[in-house]
Each structure stands twice: as C-alpha cells, then as structure tokens.
Amino acid sequence: MKILIVEDTPDRQELLRRLLAGHDIVVVDSAEAAVGKLRGTAFDLVFLDYDLAGEGTGGDVASFLTTVDAAPEVVVHSMNPEGVAAIRAVLPDAHPVPIDRLHPRTALYSRLRAGFAAHQPIGWSDIEERI
C-alpha cells in the first residue's frame, strides 16, 4: 500500500513508520506538503493529524481530499478532539484512531501491525467501535 503520514512530531512519525513497516510510506509535517504530495501521487491510505507544522491544519488537508477523484481512506490520529471533529465534518467517513491508542504495547497496535504486515485489509469500522 502507498501510505501518506501527515504528522509533525518526530516520535509520532517514527511510531507510525514502525506500525506501517513494509509499505510504501511518505511522511510530511505540514498541510502544504501533504496537499503537494496528494496532488502528484495516488495514496491508498492517509494517517492525518490536525495540528501541523506551518500555517495549515489537517482540516485543510481534509478539504483538499474532497476534490480528489479517487480519495484514499483516511485515519485521523489527532489527539485534538475539536480537530478530529473538524476533519470528520469535512470527511465523515474518516476513521478516528487517537495516536495514544497506538502505543506498541497495546492490543490495538499489535492487531494493526499484524494486519499491515500481512497486507490484509483493516476493518476500520470495527476498530472504531472498540476504541
């Protein structure tokens, strides 16, 4: 899978890189860089934070995604509840999975890691129900 990680905190970038190991991963830290990548590349999945480096937010990225013909699946990993709500107002099908639930010692992390490692589809709706 081709995956875009939109996250400005290095520790969180590394956590997501480990979770998604084995896939084609692109990491950016700002809304502007994310939109630039989304303009030129088709992604299967986007992990999206709300509070980013620079002037824009994850909400700006979400707004841009509404213009993409084959929009990727979006996982909102922000810890900012207002930011998550803002993104989901624009992308109601985005999956909220707070990054603090993705600690490597959690069952959720293990389940997702196994799924990504095996290149299996992730049942995001089922995961949302368990959070």
FINUKOL-198249 format. One record per residue: residue number from 0; residue in one letter; x, y, z of N, C-alpha, C, O in turn; chain. Coordinates in nm, 4 decimals, decimal comma, m for minus. Layout:
% residues N
[NUM; 'A'; [X; Y; Z]; [X; Y; Z]; [X; Y; Z]; [X; Y; Z]; 'A'],
...
//
This chain:
% residues 131
[0; 'M'; [0,0843; m0,1188; 0,0000]; [0,0000; 0,0000; 0,0000]; [0,0877; 0,1237; 0,0000]; [0,1969; 0,1246; 0,0568]; 'A'],
[1; 'K'; [0,0384; 0,2276; m0,0643]; [0,1040; 0,3573; m0,0628]; [0,0339; 0,4407; 0,0443]; [m0,0862; 0,4659; 0,0357]; 'A'],
[2; 'I'; [0,1106; 0,4836; 0,1457]; [0,0532; 0,5490; 0,2630]; [0,1203; 0,6832; 0,2873]; [0,2429; 0,6942; 0,2860]; 'A'],
[3; 'L'; [0,0381; 0,7849; 0,3096]; [0,0869; 0,9179; 0,3444]; [0,0640; 0,9402; 0,4934]; [m0,0483; 0,9269; 0,5422]; 'A'],
[4; 'I'; [0,1701; 0,9741; 0,5650]; [0,1620; 1,0111; 0,7064]; [0,1762; 1,1623; 0,7143]; [0,2772; 1,2184; 0,6719]; 'A'],
[5; 'V'; [0,0737; 1,2282; 0,7691]; [0,0762; 1,3741; 0,7856]; [0,0855; 1,3992; 0,9361]; [m0,0151; 1,3969; 1,0070]; 'A'],
[6; 'E'; [0,2075; 1,4233; 0,9834]; [0,2366; 1,4342; 1,1262]; [0,3635; 1,5161; 1,1450]; [0,4629; 1,4942; 1,0758]; 'A'],
[7; 'D'; [0,3602; 1,6107; 1,2388]; [0,4764; 1,6968; 1,2573]; [0,5639; 1,6598; 1,3770]; [0,6690; 1,7211; 1,3956]; 'A'],
[8; 'T'; [0,5251; 1,5637; 1,4573]; [0,6033; 1,5251; 1,5743]; [0,6897; 1,4033; 1,5413]; [0,6368; 1,2974; 1,5074]; 'A'],
[9; 'P'; [0,8229; 1,4177; 1,5509]; [0,9122; 1,3074; 1,5108]; [0,8835; 1,1746; 1,5811]; [0,8885; 1,0698; 1,5167]; 'A'],
[10; 'D'; [0,8536; 1,1758; 1,7107]; [0,8253; 1,0494; 1,7810]; [0,7024; 0,9807; 1,7232]; [0,6997; 0,8585; 1,7086]; 'A'],
[11; 'R'; [0,6022; 1,0588; 1,6910]; [0,4800; 1,0013; 1,6336]; [0,5036; 0,9538; 1,4909]; [0,4491; 0,8518; 1,4486]; 'A'],
[12; 'Q'; [0,5856; 1,0287; 1,4169]; [0,6215; 0,9832; 1,2821]; [0,6872; 0,8451; 1,2893]; [0,6546; 0,7558; 1,2112]; 'A'],
[13; 'E'; [0,7798; 0,8291; 1,3836]; [0,8509; 0,7023; 1,3980]; [0,7567; 0,5896; 1,4403]; [0,7675; 0,4779; 1,3899]; 'A'],
[14; 'L'; [0,6649; 0,6178; 1,5319]; [0,5663; 0,5183; 1,5742]; [0,4858; 0,4693; 1,4545]; [0,4662; 0,3489; 1,4374]; 'A'],
[15; 'L'; [0,4393; 0,5624; 1,3717]; [0,3596; 0,5241; 1,2547]; [0,4449; 0,4518; 1,1509]; [0,3971; 0,3590; 1,0857]; 'A'],
[16; 'R'; [0,5699; 0,4930; 1,1350]; [0,6594; 0,4202; 1,0428]; [0,6735; 0,2743; 1,0851]; [0,6677; 0,1841; 1,0016]; 'A'],
[17; 'R'; [0,6921; 0,2516; 1,2150]; [0,7050; 0,1132; 1,2644]; [0,5758; 0,0354; 1,2424]; [0,5783; m0,0802; 1,2001]; 'A'],
[18; 'L'; [0,4629; 0,0996; 1,2715]; [0,3332; 0,0341; 1,2527]; [0,3127; m0,0076; 1,1076]; [0,2578; m0,1144; 1,0800]; 'A'],
[19; 'L'; [0,3563; 0,0759; 1,0166]; [0,3282; 0,0577; 0,8735]; [0,4454; m0,0015; 0,7961]; [0,4451; m0,0004; 0,6730]; 'A'],
[20; 'A'; [0,5448; m0,0527; 0,8664]; [0,6641; m0,1078; 0,8014]; [0,6248; m0,2102; 0,6955]; [0,5334; m0,2904; 0,7145]; 'A'],
[21; 'G'; [0,6958; m0,2051; 0,5844]; [0,6686; m0,2973; 0,4744]; [0,5836; m0,2364; 0,3647]; [0,5607; m0,2987; 0,2610]; 'A'],
[22; 'H'; [0,5367; m0,1145; 0,3878]; [0,4559; m0,0449; 0,2882]; [0,5339; 0,0745; 0,2340]; [0,6356; 0,1142; 0,2908]; 'A'],
[23; 'D'; [0,4864; 0,1299; 0,1263]; [0,5469; 0,2474; 0,0642]; [0,4959; 0,3702; 0,1398]; [0,3822; 0,4130; 0,1199]; 'A'],
[24; 'I'; [0,5801; 0,4265; 0,2261]; [0,5393; 0,5328; 0,3177]; [0,6044; 0,6648; 0,2779]; [0,7235; 0,6709; 0,2475]; 'A'],
[25; 'V'; [0,5229; 0,7705; 0,2789]; [0,5703; 0,9067; 0,2602]; [0,5288; 0,9851; 0,3845]; [0,4131; 0,9787; 0,4261]; 'A'],
[26; 'V'; [0,6227; 1,0589; 0,4440]; [0,5944; 1,1359; 0,5649]; [0,6131; 1,2842; 0,5355]; [0,7149; 1,3254; 0,4799]; 'A'],
[27; 'V'; [0,5128; 1,3640; 0,5738]; [0,5208; 1,5101; 0,5643]; [0,4770; 1,5690; 0,6979]; [0,4078; 1,5037; 0,7761]; 'A'],
[28; 'D'; [0,5180; 1,6934; 0,7229]; [0,4863; 1,7537; 0,8523]; [0,3948; 1,8750; 0,8450]; [0,3683; 1,9389; 0,9468]; 'A'],
[29; 'S'; [0,3466; 1,9072; 0,7262]; [0,2617; 2,0259; 0,7119]; [0,1477; 1,9996; 0,6140]; [0,1539; 1,9087; 0,5312]; 'A'],
[30; 'A'; [0,0438; 2,0816; 0,6259]; [m0,0698; 2,0712; 0,5339]; [m0,0248; 2,1022; 0,3912]; [m0,0660; 2,0350; 0,2966]; 'A'],
[31; 'E'; [0,0589; 2,2030; 0,3765]; [0,1068; 2,2413; 0,2434]; [0,1811; 2,1258; 0,1764]; [0,1577; 2,0968; 0,0591]; 'A'],
[32; 'A'; [0,2700; 2,0600; 0,2502]; [0,3440; 1,9468; 0,1940]; [0,2502; 1,8303; 0,1635]; [0,2678; 1,7617; 0,0628]; 'A'],
[33; 'A'; [0,1515; 1,8076; 0,2486]; [0,0554; 1,6993; 0,2256]; [m0,0232; 1,7220; 0,0973]; [m0,0375; 1,6310; 0,0157]; 'A'],
[34; 'V'; [m0,0735; 1,8422; 0,0799]; [m0,1502; 1,8737; m0,0414]; [m0,0617; 1,8577; m0,1638]; [m0,1068; 1,8071; m0,2665]; 'A'],
[35; 'G'; [0,0637; 1,9001; m0,1541]; [0,1566; 1,8830; m0,2656]; [0,1743; 1,7370; m0,3027]; [0,1729; 1,7022; m0,4208]; 'A'],
[36; 'K'; [0,1908; 1,6516; m0,2036]; [0,2052; 1,5077; m0,2297]; [0,0762; 1,4490; m0,2862]; [0,0799; 1,3676; m0,3785]; 'A'],
[37; 'L'; [m0,0371; 1,4901; m0,2311]; [m0,1663; 1,4376; m0,2777]; [m0,1987; 1,4820; m0,4202]; [m0,2703; 1,4126; m0,4924]; 'A'],
[38; 'R'; [m0,1463; 1,5969; m0,4604]; [m0,1672; 1,6436; m0,5986]; [m0,0949; 1,5556; m0,6992]; [m0,1434; 1,5345; m0,8104]; 'A'],
[39; 'G'; [0,0218; 1,5040; m0,6598]; [0,1042; 1,4322; m0,7565]; [0,1063; 1,2814; m0,7414]; [0,1640; 1,2122; m0,8252]; 'A'],
[40; 'T'; [0,0440; 1,2284; m0,6354]; [0,0552; 1,0856; m0,6077]; [m0,0783; 1,0312; m0,5590]; [m0,1487; 1,0964; m0,4820]; 'A'],
[41; 'A'; [m0,1121; 0,9123; m0,6040]; [m0,2319; 0,8448; m0,5542]; [m0,1922; 0,7607; m0,4325]; [m0,1048; 0,6745; m0,4418]; 'A'],
[42; 'F'; [m0,2563; 0,7861; m0,3200]; [m0,2313; 0,7113; m0,1974]; [m0,3511; 0,6219; m0,1677]; [m0,4647; 0,6541; m0,2026]; 'A'],
[43; 'D'; [m0,3240; 0,5100; m0,1031]; [m0,4297; 0,4187; m0,0600]; [m0,4844; 0,4579; 0,0764]; [m0,6016; 0,4354; 0,1066]; 'A'],
[44; 'L'; [m0,3972; 0,5174; 0,1592]; [m0,4320; 0,5470; 0,2974]; [m0,3568; 0,6707; 0,3429]; [m0,2405; 0,6904; 0,3076]; 'A'],
[45; 'V'; [m0,4244; 0,7544; 0,4220]; [m0,3616; 0,8725; 0,4807]; [m0,3836; 0,8677; 0,6314]; [m0,4970; 0,8553; 0,6778]; 'A'],
[46; 'F'; [m0,2747; 0,8775; 0,7080]; [m0,2821; 0,8994; 0,8527]; [m0,2689; 1,0489; 0,8724]; [m0,1662; 1,1074; 0,8377]; 'A'],
[47; 'L'; [m0,3729; 1,1123; 0,9283]; [m0,3824; 1,2580; 0,9308]; [m0,3926; 1,3124; 1,0721]; [m0,4818; 1,2749; 1,1482]; 'A'],
[48; 'D'; [m0,3003; 1,4011; 1,1063]; [m0,3053; 1,4763; 1,2311]; [m0,3764; 1,6077; 1,2022]; [m0,3898; 1,6476; 1,0865]; 'A'],
[49; 'Y'; [m0,4215; 1,6743; 1,3065]; [m0,4860; 1,8050; 1,2867]; [m0,3868; 1,9187; 1,3049]; [m0,3739; 2,0038; 1,2169]; 'A'],
[50; 'D'; [m0,3172; 1,9217; 1,4163]; [m0,2217; 2,0289; 1,4454]; [m0,0890; 1,9948; 1,3780]; [m0,0243; 1,8958; 1,4120]; 'A'],
[51; 'L'; [m0,0497; 2,0783; 1,2821]; [0,0671; 2,0503; 1,1997]; [0,1648; 2,1672; 1,2008]; [0,1317; 2,2766; 1,2466]; 'A'],
[52; 'A'; [0,2843; 2,1434; 1,1505]; [0,3823; 2,2500; 1,1323]; [0,3307; 2,3470; 1,0258]; [0,2537; 2,3081; 0,9380]; 'A'],
[53; 'G'; [0,3726; 2,4712; 1,0337]; [0,3324; 2,5686; 0,9327]; [0,1959; 2,6270; 0,9609]; [0,1448; 2,6193; 1,0726]; 'A'],
[54; 'E'; [0,1377; 2,6854; 0,8580]; [0,0144; 2,7609; 0,8735]; [m0,1139; 2,6791; 0,8660]; [m0,2133; 2,7154; 0,9288]; 'A'],
[55; 'G'; [m0,1139; 2,5714; 0,7917]; [m0,2364; 2,4949; 0,7714]; [m0,2588; 2,3892; 0,8776]; [m0,1751; 2,3664; 0,9649]; 'A'],
[56; 'T'; [m0,3747; 2,3253; 0,8675]; [m0,4116; 2,2189; 0,9615]; [m0,4555; 2,0945; 0,8837]; [m0,4649; 2,0949; 0,7610]; 'A'],
[57; 'G'; [m0,4813; 1,9900; 0,9589]; [m0,5373; 1,8705; 0,8976]; [m0,6717; 1,8981; 0,8329]; [m0,7111; 1,8283; 0,7394]; 'A'],
[58; 'G'; [m0,7428; 1,9996; 0,8819]; [m0,8694; 2,0386; 0,8196]; [m0,8500; 2,0856; 0,6762]; [m0,9338; 2,0602; 0,5897]; 'A'],
[59; 'D'; [m0,7386; 2,1545; 0,6518]; [m0,7083; 2,1988; 0,5151]; [m0,6799; 2,0793; 0,4243]; [m0,7207; 2,0771; 0,3082]; 'A'],
[60; 'V'; [m0,6102; 1,9811; 0,4783]; [m0,5823; 1,8591; 0,4018]; [m0,7136; 1,7863; 0,3727]; [m0,7360; 1,7397; 0,2609]; 'A'],
[61; 'A'; [m0,7996; 1,7769; 0,4731]; [m0,9305; 1,7124; 0,4539]; [m1,0101; 1,7831; 0,3450]; [m1,0700; 1,7175; 0,2598]; 'A'],
[62; 'S'; [m1,0115; 1,9142; 0,3468]; [m1,0837; 1,9904; 0,2433]; [m1,0283; 1,9593; 0,1051]; [m1,1045; 1,9425; 0,0099]; 'A'],
[63; 'F'; [m0,8963; 1,9516; 0,0936]; [m0,8371; 1,9183; m0,0353]; [m0,8784; 1,7773; m0,0788]; [m0,9059; 1,7544; m0,1966]; 'A'],
[64; 'L'; [m0,8828; 1,6845; 0,0141]; [m0,9183; 1,5463; m0,0199]; [m1,0580; 1,5353; m0,0801]; [m1,0855; 1,4403; m0,1535]; 'A'],
[65; 'T'; [m1,1463; 1,6297; m0,0509]; [m1,2801; 1,6256; m0,1110]; [m1,2759; 1,6537; m0,2604]; [m1,3739; 1,6287; m0,3306]; 'A'],
[66; 'T'; [m1,1641; 1,7051; m0,3101]; [m1,1508; 1,7362; m0,4527]; [m1,0807; 1,6248; m0,5305]; [m1,0715; 1,6310; m0,6531]; 'A'],
[67; 'V'; [m1,0318; 1,5239; m0,4600]; [m0,9562; 1,4155; m0,5230]; [m1,0543; 1,3096; m0,5745]; [m1,1415; 1,2636; m0,5008]; 'A'],
[68; 'D'; [m1,0392; 1,2717; m0,7016]; [m1,1305; 1,1749; m0,7624]; [m1,1323; 1,0419; m0,6880]; [m1,2385; 0,9949; m0,6471]; 'A'],
[69; 'A'; [m1,0174; 0,9822; m0,6708]; [m1,0080; 0,8535; m0,6007]; [m0,9449; 0,8803; m0,4641]; [m0,8296; 0,8449; m0,4396]; 'A'],
[70; 'A'; [m1,0215; 0,9427; m0,3768]; [m0,9691; 0,9808; m0,2456]; [m0,9311; 0,8568; m0,1648]; [m1,0028; 0,7568; m0,1664]; 'A'],
[71; 'P'; [m0,8190; 0,8635; m0,0946]; [m0,7767; 0,7497; m0,0124]; [m0,8602; 0,7381; 0,1150]; [m0,9317; 0,8308; 0,1532]; 'A'],
[72; 'E'; [m0,8495; 0,6237; 0,1787]; [m0,9071; 0,6064; 0,3114]; [m0,8263; 0,6948; 0,4073]; [m0,7051; 0,7092; 0,3913]; 'A'],
[73; 'V'; [m0,8932; 0,7534; 0,5063]; [m0,8261; 0,8461; 0,5985]; [m0,8452; 0,7988; 0,7419]; [m0,9567; 0,7695; 0,7850]; 'A'],
[74; 'V'; [m0,7335; 0,7919; 0,8154]; [m0,7343; 0,7653; 0,9583]; [m0,6885; 0,8931; 1,0275]; [m0,5774; 0,9407; 1,0041]; 'A'],
[75; 'V'; [m0,7741; 0,9483; 1,1124]; [m0,7406; 1,0707; 1,1858]; [m0,6826; 1,0272; 1,3196]; [m0,7531; 0,9732; 1,4047]; 'A'],
[76; 'H'; [m0,5531; 1,0517; 1,3368]; [m0,4861; 1,0065; 1,4591]; [m0,4609; 1,1205; 1,5582]; [m0,3849; 1,1041; 1,6536]; 'A'],
[77; 'S'; [m0,5232; 1,2335; 1,5363]; [m0,5044; 1,3516; 1,6205]; [m0,5543; 1,3283; 1,7631]; [m0,6496; 1,2537; 1,7851]; 'A'],
[78; 'M'; [m0,4892; 1,3925; 1,8586]; [m0,5315; 1,3908; 1,9987]; [m0,6189; 1,5123; 2,0302]; [m0,6648; 1,5278; 2,1434]; 'A'],
[79; 'N'; [m0,6421; 1,5978; 1,9316]; [m0,7197; 1,7201; 1,9481]; [m0,8659; 1,6898; 1,9109]; [m0,8976; 1,6775; 1,7925]; 'A'],
[80; 'P'; [m0,9559; 1,6774; 2,0111]; [m1,0947; 1,6394; 1,9800]; [m1,1659; 1,7375; 1,8869]; [m1,2443; 1,6964; 1,8014]; 'A'],
[81; 'E'; [m1,1387; 1,8668; 1,9035]; [m1,2004; 1,9654; 1,8137]; [m1,1463; 1,9492; 1,6717]; [m1,2196; 1,9655; 1,5742]; 'A'],
[82; 'G'; [m1,0176; 1,9172; 1,6612]; [m0,9574; 1,8949; 1,5303]; [m1,0148; 1,7717; 1,4619]; [m1,0416; 1,7731; 1,3418]; 'A'],
[83; 'V'; [m1,0332; 1,6657; 1,5386]; [m1,0933; 1,5436; 1,4841]; [m1,2339; 1,5746; 1,4337]; [m1,2723; 1,5326; 1,3246]; 'A'],
[84; 'A'; [m1,3100; 1,6484; 1,5140]; [m1,4467; 1,6847; 1,4734]; [m1,4457; 1,7692; 1,3470]; [m1,5308; 1,7514; 1,2599]; 'A'],
[85; 'A'; [m1,3501; 1,8612; 1,3361]; [m1,3411; 1,9464; 1,2168]; [m1,3109; 1,8629; 1,0923]; [m1,3702; 1,8847; 0,9867]; 'A'],
[86; 'I'; [m1,2198; 1,7686; 1,1047]; [m1,1866; 1,6832; 0,9906]; [m1,3063; 1,5957; 0,9537]; [m1,3385; 1,5811; 0,8358]; 'A'],
[87; 'R'; [m1,3720; 1,5378; 1,0536]; [m1,4858; 1,4498; 1,0254]; [m1,6062; 1,5274; 0,9730]; [m1,6921; 1,4691; 0,9068]; 'A'],
[88; 'A'; [m1,6144; 1,6575; 1,0010]; [m1,7217; 1,7389; 0,9427]; [m1,7039; 1,7480; 0,7915]; [m1,8017; 1,7568; 0,7172]; 'A'],
[89; 'V'; [m1,5792; 1,7459; 0,7467]; [m1,5477; 1,7533; 0,6036]; [m1,5417; 1,6138; 0,5416]; [m1,5868; 1,5931; 0,4290]; 'A'],
[90; 'L'; [m1,4854; 1,5184; 0,6163]; [m1,4694; 1,3801; 0,5700]; [m1,5392; 1,2871; 0,6692]; [m1,4732; 1,2275; 0,7543]; 'A'],
[91; 'P'; [m1,6711; 1,2740; 0,6596]; [m1,7440; 1,1944; 0,7587]; [m1,7034; 1,0474; 0,7632]; [m1,7273; 0,9802; 0,8636]; 'A'],
[92; 'D'; [m1,6425; 0,9964; 0,6564]; [m1,6002; 0,8564; 0,6546]; [m1,4593; 0,8355; 0,7107]; [m1,4106; 0,7226; 0,7151]; 'A'],
[93; 'A'; [m1,3934; 0,9445; 0,7538]; [m1,2602; 0,9315; 0,8135]; [m1,2718; 0,8556; 0,9453]; [m1,3705; 0,8693; 1,0176]; 'A'],
[94; 'H'; [m1,1714; 0,7767; 0,9752]; [m1,1726; 0,6901; 1,0931]; [m1,0911; 0,7534; 1,2057]; [m0,9701; 0,7703; 1,1904]; 'A'],
[95; 'P'; [m1,1528; 0,7887; 1,3174]; [m1,0767; 0,8451; 1,4293]; [m1,0103; 0,7361; 1,5123]; [m1,0774; 0,6529; 1,5734]; 'A'],
[96; 'V'; [m0,8779; 0,7379; 1,5135]; [m0,7995; 0,6441; 1,5940]; [m0,6901; 0,7263; 1,6625]; [m0,5828; 0,7452; 1,6052]; 'A'],
[97; 'P'; [m0,7157; 0,7755; 1,7842]; [m0,6170; 0,8604; 1,8515]; [m0,4815; 0,7907; 1,8642]; [m0,4735; 0,6721; 1,8960]; 'A'],
[98; 'I'; [m0,3767; 0,8667; 1,8389]; [m0,2435; 0,8070; 1,8370]; [m0,2030; 0,7503; 1,9723]; [m0,1195; 0,6600; 1,9781]; 'A'],
[99; 'D'; [m0,2600; 0,8009; 2,0813]; [m0,2247; 0,7437; 2,2118]; [m0,2764; 0,6005; 2,2263]; [m0,2307; 0,5275; 2,3142]; 'A'],
[100; 'R'; [m0,3699; 0,5599; 2,1424]; [m0,4188; 0,4209; 2,1425]; [m0,3292; 0,3294; 2,0595]; [m0,3495; 0,2080; 2,0561]; 'A'],
[101; 'L'; [m0,2299; 0,3884; 1,9925]; [m0,1418; 0,3112; 1,9053]; [m0,0056; 0,2851; 1,9688]; [0,0931; 0,2646; 1,8980]; 'A'],
[102; 'H'; [0,0001; 0,2858; 2,1003]; [0,1247; 0,2542; 2,1695]; [0,1625; 0,1096; 2,1388]; [0,0755; 0,0225; 2,1377]; 'A'],
[103; 'P'; [0,2911; 0,0824; 2,1138]; [0,3317; m0,0536; 2,0741]; [0,2938; m0,1653; 2,1713]; [0,2926; m0,2819; 2,1317]; 'A'],
[104; 'R'; [0,2633; m0,1340; 2,2952]; [0,2286; m0,2391; 2,3916]; [0,0778; m0,2654; 2,3987]; [0,0326; m0,3435; 2,4823]; 'A'],
[105; 'T'; [0,0010; m0,2016; 2,3126]; [m0,1439; m0,2208; 2,3170]; [m0,1881; m0,3321; 2,2215]; [m0,1201; m0,3637; 2,1238]; 'A'],
[106; 'A'; [m0,3020; m0,3891; 2,2524]; [m0,3594; m0,4922; 2,1653]; [m0,3951; m0,4329; 2,0291]; [m0,3809; m0,4995; 1,9266]; 'A'],
[107; 'L'; [m0,4416; m0,3073; 2,0283]; [m0,4774; m0,2431; 1,9017]; [m0,3557; m0,2316; 1,8106]; [m0,3634; m0,2635; 1,6920]; 'A'],
[108; 'Y'; [m0,2440; m0,1864; 1,8656]; [m0,1214; m0,1747; 1,7864]; [m0,0833; m0,3120; 1,7305]; [m0,0518; m0,3251; 1,6123]; 'A'],
[109; 'S'; [m0,0864; m0,4133; 1,8160]; [m0,0494; m0,5482; 1,7718]; [m0,1402; m0,5970; 1,6599]; [m0,0940; m0,6551; 1,5618]; 'A'],
[110; 'R'; [m0,2692; m0,5727; 1,6756]; [m0,3654; m0,6155; 1,5728]; [m0,3409; m0,5434; 1,4400]; [m0,3395; m0,6054; 1,3336]; 'A'],
[111; 'L'; [m0,3214; m0,4107; 1,4482]; [m0,2961; m0,3343; 1,3260]; [m0,1629; m0,3734; 1,2639]; [m0,1541; m0,3898; 1,1422]; 'A'],
[112; 'R'; [m0,0594; m0,3883; 1,3454]; [0,0720; m0,4243; 1,2937]; [0,0651; m0,5577; 1,2193]; [0,1212; m0,5722; 1,1107]; 'A'],
[113; 'A'; [m0,0039; m0,6545; 1,2787]; [m0,0174; m0,7855; 1,2136]; [m0,0919; m0,7724; 1,0814]; [m0,0531; m0,8344; 0,9823]; 'A'],
[114; 'G'; [m0,1976; m0,6930; 1,0785]; [m0,2734; m0,6732; 0,9554]; [m0,1921; m0,6050; 0,8470]; [m0,1930; m0,6470; 0,7313]; 'A'],
[115; 'F'; [m0,1209; m0,4981; 0,8860]; [m0,0381; m0,4286; 0,7867]; [0,0762; m0,5175; 0,7396]; [0,1084; m0,5179; 0,6208]; 'A'],
[116; 'A'; [0,1385; m0,5929; 0,8303]; [0,2500; m0,6796; 0,7926]; [0,2048; m0,7878; 0,6942]; [0,2798; m0,8258; 0,6043]; 'A'],
[117; 'A'; [0,0824; m0,8369; 0,7118]; [0,0295; m0,9405; 0,6231]; [m0,0384; m0,8816; 0,4996]; [m0,0901; m0,9554; 0,4157]; 'A'],
[118; 'H'; [m0,0383; m0,7489; 0,4887]; [m0,1032; m0,6797; 0,3769]; [m0,2509; m0,7170; 0,3670]; [m0,3048; m0,7352; 0,2579]; 'A'],
[119; 'Q'; [m0,3148; m0,7280; 0,4832]; [m0,4568; m0,7603; 0,4889]; [m0,5382; m0,6323; 0,5060]; [m0,4893; m0,5348; 0,5632]; 'A'],
[120; 'P'; [m0,6613; m0,6320; 0,4569]; [m0,7477; m0,5152; 0,4779]; [m0,7727; m0,4949; 0,6277]; [m0,7862; m0,5908; 0,7036]; 'A'],
[121; 'I'; [m0,7782; m0,3701; 0,6673]; [m0,8046; m0,3351; 0,8067]; [m0,9529; m0,3004; 0,8192]; [m1,0047; m0,2203; 0,7414]; 'A'],
[122; 'G'; [m1,0203; m0,3596; 0,9154]; [m1,1613; m0,3290; 0,9404]; [m1,1724; m0,2067; 1,0301]; [m1,1932; m0,2192; 1,1508]; 'A'],
[123; 'W'; [m1,1583; m0,0876; 0,9705]; [m1,1530; 0,0358; 1,0496]; [m1,2806; 0,0593; 1,1286]; [m1,2740; 0,1074; 1,2417]; 'A'],
[124; 'S'; [m1,3950; 0,0274; 1,0734]; [m1,5209; 0,0478; 1,1467]; [m1,5253; m0,0370; 1,2720]; [m1,5710; 0,0088; 1,3767]; 'A'],
[125; 'D'; [m1,4782; m0,1595; 1,2622]; [m1,4725; m0,2485; 1,3785]; [m1,3763; m0,1920; 1,4838]; [m1,4044; m0,1981; 1,6035]; 'A'],
[126; 'I'; [m1,2658; m0,1384; 1,4398]; [m1,1684; m0,0802; 1,5319]; [m1,2272; 0,0415; 1,6023]; [m1,2094; 0,0580; 1,7230]; 'A'],
[127; 'E'; [m1,2973; 0,1272; 1,5273]; [m1,3614; 0,2460; 1,5873]; [m1,4568; 0,2064; 1,6993]; [m1,4624; 0,2728; 1,8028]; 'A'],
[128; 'E'; [m1,5317; 0,0986; 1,6788]; [m1,6282; 0,0542; 1,7787]; [m1,5615; 0,0093; 1,9075]; [m1,6222; 0,0156; 2,0145]; 'A'],
[129; 'R'; [m1,4365; m0,0362; 1,8980]; [m1,3657; m0,0861; 2,0160]; [m1,2877; 0,0221; 2,0899]; [m1,2383; m0,0018; 2,2001]; 'A'],
[130; 'I'; [m1,2764; 0,1378; 2,0322]; [m1,1993; 0,2459; 2,0958]; [m1,2875; 0,3199; 2,1939]; [m1,2424; 0,4146; 2,2582]; 'A'],
//
